[in-house]
Amino acid sequence: MTTRQAKGAAAEQLAADYLLDKGLSVVARNFRVRGGEIDLVCRDGKATVFVEVRLRSRSDFGGAAASITATKQGRLILAARHWLLRHGETPCRFDCMLLDSLDPDKIEWLRNAFSAD
């Protein structure tokens, strides 16, 4: 595992722990289909929550939030549709967990960050 991959895995673990503390349950990690991947699939009550975790230590190109482009959103939506086809349709939303460092106190949680419409 490269240093970058290790940092990404650590960021995903921090995000998962944060969401668990907020009452969500983690159903799956790194769900992949051809053309897309979802970092965390969670359950919040009856809703399925598809979570993108972004760690950016530099803001040269706009930071973590700016890295979730329309193209990236399309890949997440594609993967989410596959998930829902396999596991059943439920209400769902797309959340983003933004980290500028591996500090759990500095996680920014964007609920309903974007929609599939």
Buried (B, 14 or more C-beta within 10 A) or exposed (E): EEEEEEBBBEBBBBBBEBBEEEEBEBBEBEBEBEEBEBBBBBBBEEEBBBBBBBBBEEEEEEBBBEBBEEEBBEBBBBBBBBBBEEEEEEEBBBBBBBBBBBEEEEBEBBEEBBEBE
